[in-house]
Amino acid sequence: MGLAGTALQVFLCLLLLVRGAYRQFRFFSLTIVFSVAYTIALIVVHKHYSLYVGVYWVNESISIVLNFLALQESFYLVFRNFLSIPWFRRLFPSIGLLMVFIAVLRAAFYPVSQASLLARTLITLEIIVGFLQFGIFCLFILLVRFFHLRWRQQAFGVVLGFGIFAAGTLVVILLRSEFGTKFNPVVRITAPIAYIIAVVVWVITFLRPEPLQPSLDAIFSPEQMASDFRRYTRALKGILER
């Protein structure tokens, strides 16, 4: 399963290079290249336990940062027309802080046991990033539906893939924390399958050509968006007053 995912990642790297998409999706491309290099490194050191564990946790630490930057990159690519509005610029960091807060609370009430301090810290960070990715994915879906955007931009596919992978990761975390090793067979394959599905989504995304002018035919102007937002707010207040 790991080799299948790596083969898809290599094909995705070539696709990003041939299509020239790496110029626009720098952090996403770096994330995929790093993941391929990491898998190769694990294969090389798989007979050396301590080295294997070290490579694994170094990868987890770097991947946390790269995944967040790739998500932020895609988010701003899609909604770049609205970044001049102050409250809109705060949406991404606000949902990030909210999901981090939720994940920290969960980690505090359900701490990781039977692990070293470094392992507990990194596992907690994984949980935080899982919640963060899923929260950003949900925010992305809500904004796309709210503004009636078309699902043709490649950034949509990038965020969708991260959302699928985050959902699979959270399922593993929740099953393991709630039921221990009872569902080990499911836990072992859920995250790899989720990531393979995510890579397939990314391959399909970059196989299709990017629309020539997605922002002109798919995104409202900031003025129209602000007007719609005020209208929806007034309607909501009217409902609540009843």
C-alpha positions in Angstrom: 0.0 0.0 0.0 2.9 2.3 0.8 4.6 1.6 -2.5 1.3 2.2 -4.4 1.0 5.6 -2.7 4.6 6.5 -3.5 4.2 5.5 -7.2 1.1 7.8 -7.4 3.1 10.6 -5.7 6.0 10.3 -8.2 3.5 10.5 -11.0 1.9 13.6 -9.3 5.4 15.2 -9.1 5.9 14.7 -12.8 2.5 16.0 -13.5 3.1 19.2 -11.5 6.4 19.6 -13.4 5.0 19.0 -16.9 1.9 21.2 -16.3 4.0 23.9 -14.7 1.6 23.9 -11.7 4.6 23.9 -9.3 5.0 27.6 -10.0 1.6 28.4 -8.5 1.5 25.6 -5.9 5.0 25.9 -4.5 4.3 24.7 -1.0 2.0 21.9 -2.2 4.6 20.7 -4.7 7.3 20.9 -1.9 5.0 18.8 0.3 4.7 16.0 -2.3 8.4 16.0 -3.2 9.2 15.8 0.5 6.8 12.9 1.1 8.4 10.9 -1.7 11.9 11.6 -0.3 10.7 10.6 3.1 9.3 7.3 1.9 12.5 6.4 0.1 14.5 7.3 3.3 12.3 4.9 5.4 12.9 2.1 2.9 16.7 2.7 3.1 16.7 2.6 7.0 14.0 0.1 7.7 16.4 -2.4 9.2 17.7 0.1 11.7 15.0 0.7 14.3 16.3 3.8 16.1 17.2 5.5 12.8 13.8 4.5 11.4 12.0 6.1 14.3 14.1 9.2 14.0 13.4 9.7 10.3 9.7 9.1 11.0 9.4 11.8 13.6 11.5 14.3 11.7 9.1 13.8 8.8 6.1 14.2 11.0 7.4 17.5 12.3 8.3 19.0 8.9 5.0 17.7 7.3 3.0 19.5 9.9 4.4 22.8 8.7 4.3 22.0 5.0 0.7 20.8 5.1 -0.4 24.0 6.8 1.4 26.2 4.3 0.0 24.2 1.4 -3.6 24.7 2.7 -3.0 28.4 3.3 -1.6 28.7 -0.2 -4.7 27.1 -1.8 -7.1 29.0 0.4 -5.6 32.4 -0.6 -5.5 31.4 -4.3 -9.2 30.8 -4.4 -10.3 33.7 -2.3 -7.6 36.2 -3.3 -10.3 38.7 -4.6 -11.7 39.0 -1.0 -8.4 39.5 0.9 -8.8 43.3 0.8 -11.7 42.9 3.2 -10.4 43.0 6.8 -12.8 40.5 8.4 -12.3 38.0 5.5 -8.5 38.0 6.0 -9.2 37.0 9.6 -11.2 33.9 8.7 -8.3 31.6 8.0 -6.3 32.3 11.1 -9.5 32.4 13.2 -10.6 29.0 12.2 -7.1 27.8 12.7 -6.9 29.1 16.2 -10.4 27.6 17.0 -9.4 24.1 15.8 -6.1 24.3 17.6 -8.0 25.2 20.8 -10.4 22.3 20.3 -7.5 19.9 19.6 -5.6 21.1 22.7 -8.6 20.6 24.9 -9.0 17.1 23.6 -5.4 16.3 24.1 -5.6 17.7 27.7 -8.6 15.5 28.5 -7.4 12.4 26.6 -3.6 12.5 27.0 -1.4 10.1 25.0 -0.1 7.4 27.4 2.8 4.9 27.2 5.0 7.1 25.1 8.0 9.3 25.5 7.7 13.1 26.0 8.9 13.7 22.4 6.4 11.2 21.0 3.5 12.6 23.1 4.3 16.1 21.9 4.5 15.1 18.2 1.3 12.9 18.5 -0.5 15.9 20.1 0.7 18.1 17.2 -0.6 15.5 14.7 -4.0 15.7 16.4 -3.9 19.5 16.3 -3.0 19.5 12.6 -5.7 16.9 11.8 -8.3 19.1 13.4 -6.8 22.1 11.7 -6.9 20.6 8.3 -10.5 19.3 8.7 -11.6 22.7 10.1 -10.1 24.6 7.2 -11.7 22.1 4.8 -15.1 22.7 6.3 -14.6 26.5 6.2 -13.6 26.1 2.5 -16.7 24.1 1.7 -19.0 26.7 3.4 -17.4 29.6 1.7 -17.6 27.9 -1.7 -21.3 27.2 -1.3 -21.9 30.7 0.1 -20.3 32.4 -2.8 -21.6 29.9 -5.4 -18.1 29.2 -6.7 -17.4 26.6 -9.4 -15.5 23.5 -8.4 -13.0 23.8 -11.3 -10.1 25.5 -9.8 -7.1 23.3 -9.0 -6.9 24.8 -5.5 -10.3 23.2 -4.8 -8.8 19.7 -5.5 -5.8 20.4 -3.3 -8.0 21.3 -0.3 -10.3 18.4 -1.0 -7.4 16.0 -0.9 -6.2 17.4 2.4 -9.7 17.1 3.8 -10.0 13.4 2.9 -6.6 12.7 4.4 -7.4 14.7 7.6 -10.7 12.8 8.0 -8.9 9.5 7.7 -6.3 10.6 10.2 -8.9 11.8 12.7 -10.8 8.5 12.4 -7.6 6.6 13.3 -6.9 8.9 16.3 -10.5 8.7 17.6 -10.7 4.9 17.2 -7.3 4.3 18.9 -8.0 6.8 21.8 -11.6 5.5 22.5 -11.1 1.7 21.9 -7.4 1.1 22.3 -6.1 -1.8 20.1 -9.6 -3.3 19.6 -9.8 -1.9 16.0 -6.1 -2.3 15.1 -6.9 -3.9 11.7 -9.0 -0.9 10.7 -6.6 1.6 12.3 -3.6 0.2 10.3 -5.2 0.7 6.9 -7.5 3.7 7.3 -4.8 6.5 7.1 -2.9 4.9 4.2 -6.1 4.4 2.2 -7.3 7.9 3.0 -3.9 9.3 1.7 -4.0 7.2 -1.4 -7.5 8.5 -2.2 -6.2 12.0 -1.5 -3.3 11.5 -4.0 -5.7 10.2 -6.6 -7.9 13.3 -6.2 -4.8 15.5 -6.6 -3.7 13.5 -9.8 -7.2 13.9 -11.3 -7.1 17.6 -10.3 -3.9 18.4 -12.2 -4.7 16.2 -15.1 -7.5 18.7 -16.0 -6.5 22.1 -17.4 -7.0 25.1 -15.1 -9.8 27.4 -16.3 -8.2 30.4 -18.1 -10.1 33.0 -16.0 -11.6 31.3 -13.0 -11.8 34.4 -10.9 -13.8 36.3 -13.5 -16.6 33.8 -14.1 -16.6 32.1 -10.7 -16.0 34.7 -8.0 -18.2 37.6 -7.0 -16.6 41.0 -6.6 -15.8 42.1 -3.0 -18.6 44.7 -3.2 -21.2 42.2 -4.3 -20.0 39.8 -1.6 -20.3 42.5 1.1 -23.8 43.4 -0.1 -24.9 39.7 0.0 -23.4 39.3 3.4 -25.3 42.2 4.8 -28.5 40.9 3.2 -28.1 37.4 4.7 -27.3 39.0 8.1 -30.5 41.0 8.1 -32.5 38.0 7.1 -30.9 36.0 9.9 -31.7 38.7 12.4 -35.3 38.8 11.3 -35.6 35.0 11.8 -34.1 35.2 15.3 -36.4 38.1 16.3 -39.4 36.0 15.5 
